[in-house]
Amino acid sequence: MFHQKLVPFSKNFLWGSASAAYQVEGAWNEDGKGLSVWDNFVQKPGTTFKNSNGNVAVDHYHRFKEDVALMAEQGLKAYRFSISWSRILPNGKGTINQKGLDFYNELIDELLKYDIEPIVTIYHWDLPQALQDEYNGWESREIIEDFTAYAKILFDAFSDRVRHWVSLNEQNVFIMHGYMLGSHPPAVQNLKRMYEANHIANLANASVIKAFREGGYPGKIGPSFAYTPSYPVDCHPENIIANENMADYSAHFWMDVYVYGRYPKVMLTTLEKMGIAPTILPTDTDLLKQGTPDFMGLNYYQSVTIASNPLDGVSFSGKANYSGEKGTTQEAGMPGLFKMVSNPYLEKTNWDWTIDPNGLRVCLRRISSRYNLPVLITENGLGEFDTLEDGKIHDNERINYLHSHCLAIQEAITDGVEVIGYCTWSFTDLLSWLNGYQKRYGFVYVDRDENSEKELKRYKKDSFYWYQQVIKSNGQSLIEKNN
């Protein structure tokens, strides 16, 4: 729909930015921290771009005060970060590492000193290696109790200062990459194990939310979902059905469980016919229904376009563009369900991700209409090559990307969607998991690459000052620039 006038952002709108522990902290073996599955995974040559790892990352662990001072200069209202499970519990359970708690206490206090709201992600992929070794991590129901105990340690330590908690970050991503594509730890390619692990993760998520409520902790809690909305390539009925399949497979299969405590019937029936449906015990449904979130966290980067895919059609090969060589992504899909095809109306990044601000508006509206929940946008950003010249970085592509997506948020708010805040990905440059350090997302350039940490010096990009003005004007500058 079109609007003659856009509703302004609320006065308490959380203009923020985000990061994840493994991607920024470094200090992988310092102050009592235990190994995570990512610390272990990257030791195998060829698993990441140019064998990059997060051993040092951008050294946020030692430089967090410098980074928070830059956040304050920019005017951030919120900073979303994750806590390293193995920094708090080196073995995933048992004895607490006090130095780990001390670090996050100092980070939270430093943020609050500048009136920056901490948004804490409990789990962002870095499972303690000890739990993977002991019982295969997310494949065992033992993790439900261990994850809940870990979360309660965080609630007890930080809930006096933290108002928003993200329980699981992008469960759909770490499960699919870990157990279907085999490109993330534990590097498995087994659909039956994937759906079993995913169901256990759902139970763990619900258990943590239940514990939060029963503990009477203040604040709000919800998972963060990586939503990639889909469009049918045209109006051919077979492609419409394919898009319905995609919506159930890639979106409803997770969010319906978060909110309603049940899987989409068509999708579950399909998995049962294939012999790969998860084991659902009679007590599971009761637990899942006790895990209804207070908000839906939304990570949005791109949309996809869908066409019909025959039973002998293309599948997910796991071969994606991690190099930044545009046009190298291979066609992929689920045989008999759908395949992803090119959208002629959208431009793409150098990593072949579509640039589609309207897709963000679509996500917001679909979540609001289907689940009747407020949305906290926990990630959105542009990963691109940035060039440092004479201490300056002119990242106009990022400014244009973020500007168009912020306007899409305002349009969704005008449509009637309740949006709590917007956290860009990311504040500083960081390790982009499989993509190394060349794929940059931050407002702050960190001078390092895959081969050398150099001095890890920070430089403010042009986008730093652009977002500073957006925050200062509470979004009014978006409209002024657009007129």
Solvent accessible surface area in square Angstrom, and as a share of the most:
residue,aa,sasa,rsa
1,M,125,0.56
2,F,205,0.86
3,H,60,0.27
4,Q,198,0.88
5,K,169,0.72
6,L,38,0.19
7,V,70,0.40
8,P,93,0.59
9,F,7,0.03
10,S,58,0.37
11,K,204,0.86
12,N,121,0.62
13,F,6,0.02
14,L,15,0.07
15,W,1,0.00
16,G,0,0.00
17,S,0,0.00
18,A,0,0.00
19,S,5,0.03
20,A,1,0.01
21,A,3,0.03
22,Y,17,0.06
23,Q,2,0.01
24,V,5,0.03
25,E,7,0.03
26,G,5,0.04
27,A,6,0.05
28,W,70,0.24
29,N,94,0.48
30,E,64,0.29
31,D,59,0.30
32,G,46,0.44
33,K,28,0.12
34,G,13,0.13
35,L,76,0.38
36,S,1,0.01
37,V,10,0.06
38,W,3,0.01
39,D,2,0.01
40,N,65,0.33
41,F,25,0.10
42,V,13,0.07
43,Q,113,0.50
44,K,142,0.60
45,P,108,0.68
46,G,67,0.65
47,T,30,0.18
48,T,13,0.07
49,F,40,0.16
50,K,123,0.52
51,N,82,0.42
52,S,4,0.03
53,N,48,0.24
54,G,2,0.02
55,N,47,0.24
56,V,51,0.29
57,A,0,0.00
58,V,1,0.01
59,D,19,0.10
60,H,9,0.04
61,Y,19,0.07
62,H,103,0.46
63,R,68,0.25
64,F,16,0.07
65,K,115,0.49
66,E,75,0.34
67,D,0,0.00
68,V,0,0.00
69,A,45,0.35
70,L,24,0.12
71,M,2,0.01
72,A,31,0.24
73,E,82,0.37
74,Q,1,0.01
75,G,27,0.26
76,L,5,0.02
77,K,93,0.39
78,A,0,0.00
79,Y,4,0.02
80,R,0,0.00
81,F,5,0.02
82,S,1,0.01
83,I,0,0.00
84,S,1,0.01
85,W,0,0.00
86,S,0,0.00
87,R,1,0.00
88,I,0,0.00
89,L,4,0.02
90,P,36,0.23
91,N,97,0.50
92,G,0,0.00
93,K,73,0.31
94,G,65,0.62
95,T,118,0.69
96,I,73,0.37
97,N,21,0.11
98,Q,105,0.47
99,K,118,0.50
100,G,0,0.00
101,L,17,0.08
102,D,56,0.29
103,F,11,0.05
104,Y,1,0.00
105,N,39,0.20
106,E,90,0.41
107,L,2,0.01
108,I,0,0.00
109,D,72,0.37
110,E,18,0.08
111,L,0,0.00
112,L,64,0.32
113,K,132,0.56
114,Y,84,0.32
115,D,121,0.63
116,I,1,0.00
117,E,19,0.09
118,P,0,0.00
119,I,0,0.00
120,V,0,0.00
121,T,0,0.00
122,I,0,0.00
123,Y,4,0.02
124,H,4,0.02
125,W,15,0.05
126,D,4,0.02
127,L,4,0.02
128,P,0,0.00
129,Q,23,0.10
130,A,34,0.26
131,L,0,0.00
132,Q,26,0.12
133,D,105,0.54
134,E,97,0.44
135,Y,23,0.09
136,N,75,0.38
137,G,0,0.00
138,W,7,0.03
139,E,39,0.18
140,S,20,0.13
141,R,84,0.31
142,E,92,0.41
143,I,0,0.00
144,I,26,0.13
145,E,132,0.59
146,D,16,0.08
147,F,0,0.00
148,T,18,0.11
149,A,48,0.37
150,Y,0,0.00
151,A,0,0.00
152,K,90,0.38
153,I,33,0.17
154,L,0,0.00
155,F,0,0.00
156,D,104,0.54
157,A,27,0.21
158,F,0,0.00
159,S,12,0.08
160,D,111,0.58
161,R,55,0.20
162,V,1,0.01
163,R,135,0.49
164,H,13,0.06
165,W,0,0.00
166,V,0,0.00
167,S,0,0.00
168,L,0,0.00
169,N,0,0.00
170,E,14,0.06
171,Q,0,0.00
172,N,12,0.06
173,V,32,0.18
174,F,14,0.06
175,I,0,0.00
176,M,31,0.14
177,H,40,0.18
178,G,0,0.00
179,Y,2,0.01
180,M,20,0.09
181,L,28,0.14
182,G,21,0.20
183,S,21,0.13
184,H,10,0.04
185,P,19,0.12
186,P,40,0.25
187,A,52,0.40
188,V,20,0.11
189,Q,128,0.57
190,N,61,0.31
191,L,52,0.26
192,K,77,0.33
193,R,88,0.32
194,M,1,0.00
195,Y,3,0.01
196,E,35,0.16
197,A,0,0.00
198,N,2,0.01
199,H,1,0.00
200,I,10,0.05
201,A,0,0.00
202,N,2,0.01
203,L,1,0.01
204,A,0,0.00
205,N,3,0.01
206,A,3,0.02
207,S,16,0.10
208,V,0,0.00
209,I,0,0.00
210,K,59,0.25
211,A,13,0.10
212,F,5,0.02
213,R,101,0.37
214,E,126,0.56
215,G,45,0.43
216,G,62,0.59
217,Y,42,0.16
218,P,83,0.52
219,G,37,0.36
220,K,99,0.42
221,I,0,0.00
222,G,0,0.00
223,P,0,0.00
224,S,0,0.00
225,F,1,0.00
226,A,15,0.11
227,Y,10,0.04
228,T,41,0.24
229,P,1,0.01
230,S,4,0.03
231,Y,52,0.20
232,P,47,0.30
233,V,59,0.34
234,D,74,0.38
235,C,115,0.69
236,H,93,0.41
237,P,96,0.61
238,E,104,0.47
239,N,18,0.09
240,I,70,0.36
241,I,106,0.54
242,A,1,0.01
243,N,19,0.10
244,E,104,0.47
245,N,30,0.15
246,M,11,0.05
247,A,23,0.18
248,D,26,0.14
249,Y,6,0.02
250,S,20,0.13
251,A,3,0.02
252,H,30,0.14
253,F,2,0.01
254,W,3,0.01
255,M,2,0.01
256,D,1,0.00
257,V,2,0.01
258,Y,7,0.03
259,V,18,0.10
260,Y,74,0.28
261,G,2,0.02
262,R,126,0.46
263,Y,15,0.06
264,P,9,0.06
265,K,169,0.71
266,V,102,0.58
267,M,7,0.03
268,L,36,0.18
269,T,52,0.30
270,T,33,0.19
271,L,2,0.01
272,E,101,0.45
273,K,169,0.72
274,M,97,0.43
275,G,54,0.52
276,I,20,0.10
277,A,17,0.13
278,P,11,0.07
279,T,73,0.42
280,I,66,0.33
281,L,74,0.37
282,P,125,0.78
283,T,97,0.56
284,D,5,0.03
285,T,52,0.30
286,D,89,0.46
287,L,37,0.18
288,L,7,0.03
289,K,115,0.49
290,Q,83,0.37
291,G,1,0.01
292,T,49,0.28
293,P,4,0.03
294,D,41,0.21
295,F,0,0.00
296,M,0,0.00
297,G,0,0.00
298,L,0,0.00
299,N,1,0.01
300,Y,0,0.00
301,Y,30,0.12
302,Q,36,0.16
303,S,1,0.01
304,V,20,0.12
305,T,7,0.04
306,I,0,0.00
307,A,11,0.08
308,S,39,0.25
309,N,7,0.03
310,P,80,0.51
311,L,156,0.78
312,D,129,0.67
313,G,25,0.24
314,V,53,0.30
315,S,59,0.38
316,F,49,0.20
317,S,55,0.36
318,G,24,0.23
319,K,136,0.58
320,A,51,0.39
321,N,10,0.05
322,Y,60,0.23
323,S,33,0.22
324,G,7,0.07
325,E,108,0.49
326,K,114,0.48
327,G,64,0.61
328,T,67,0.39
329,T,69,0.40
330,Q,97,0.43
331,E,89,0.40
332,A,17,0.13
333,G,0,0.00
334,M,16,0.07
335,P,53,0.33
336,G,32,0.31
337,L,28,0.14
338,F,0,0.00
339,K,49,0.21
340,M,47,0.21
341,V,37,0.21
342,S,73,0.47
343,N,18,0.09
344,P,110,0.69
345,Y,195,0.74
346,L,38,0.19
347,E,131,0.59
348,K,65,0.28
349,T,10,0.06
350,N,45,0.23
351,W,3,0.01
352,D,19,0.10
353,W,81,0.29
354,T,12,0.07
355,I,51,0.26
356,D,5,0.03
357,P,34,0.21
358,N,92,0.47
359,G,0,0.00
360,L,0,0.00
361,R,30,0.11
362,V,40,0.23
363,C,0,0.00
364,L,0,0.00
365,R,86,0.32
366,R,97,0.35
367,I,1,0.01
368,S,29,0.18
369,S,100,0.65
370,R,101,0.37
371,Y,11,0.04
372,N,133,0.68
373,L,24,0.12
374,P,26,0.16
375,V,0,0.00
376,L,0,0.00
377,I,0,0.00
378,T,0,0.00
379,E,7,0.03
380,N,0,0.00
381,G,4,0.04
382,L,6,0.03
383,G,5,0.05
384,E,13,0.06
385,F,94,0.39
386,D,23,0.12
387,T,87,0.51
388,L,51,0.25
389,E,105,0.47
390,D,146,0.76
391,G,34,0.33
392,K,119,0.50
393,I,2,0.01
394,H,119,0.53
395,D,8,0.04
396,N,92,0.47
397,E,114,0.51
398,R,3,0.01
399,I,20,0.10
400,N,86,0.44
401,Y,9,0.04
402,L,3,0.02
403,H,15,0.07
404,S,34,0.22
405,H,0,0.00
406,C,0,0.00
407,L,21,0.10
408,A,3,0.02
409,I,0,0.00
410,Q,3,0.02
411,E,50,0.22
412,A,0,0.00
413,I,29,0.15
414,T,26,0.15
415,D,35,0.18
416,G,61,0.59
417,V,9,0.05
418,E,111,0.50
419,V,13,0.07
420,I,32,0.16
421,G,0,0.00
422,Y,0,0.00
423,C,0,0.00
424,T,2,0.01
425,W,12,0.04
426,S,1,0.01
427,F,2,0.01
428,T,11,0.06
429,D,3,0.02
430,L,1,0.01
431,L,1,0.01
432,S,7,0.05
433,W,24,0.08
434,L,8,0.04
435,N,17,0.09
436,G,0,0.00
437,Y,4,0.02
438,Q,41,0.18
439,K,5,0.02
440,R,17,0.06
441,Y,12,0.05
442,G,0,0.00
443,F,2,0.01
444,V,0,0.00
445,Y,18,0.07
446,V,0,0.00
447,D,29,0.15
448,R,13,0.05
449,D,44,0.23
450,E,28,0.13
451,N,129,0.66
452,S,48,0.31
453,E,69,0.31
454,K,113,0.48
455,E,136,0.61
456,L,10,0.05
457,K,106,0.45
458,R,21,0.08
459,Y,46,0.17
460,K,66,0.28
461,K,0,0.00
462,D,44,0.23
463,S,0,0.00
464,F,0,0.00
465,Y,106,0.40
466,W,33,0.11
467,Y,0,0.00
468,Q,54,0.24
469,Q,92,0.41
470,V,1,0.00
471,I,10,0.05
472,K,165,0.70
473,S,32,0.20
474,N,46,0.24
475,G,1,0.01
476,Q,87,0.39
477,S,18,0.12
478,L,1,0.00
479,I,43,0.22
480,E,110,0.49
481,K,105,0.45
482,N,97,0.50
483,N,149,0.77
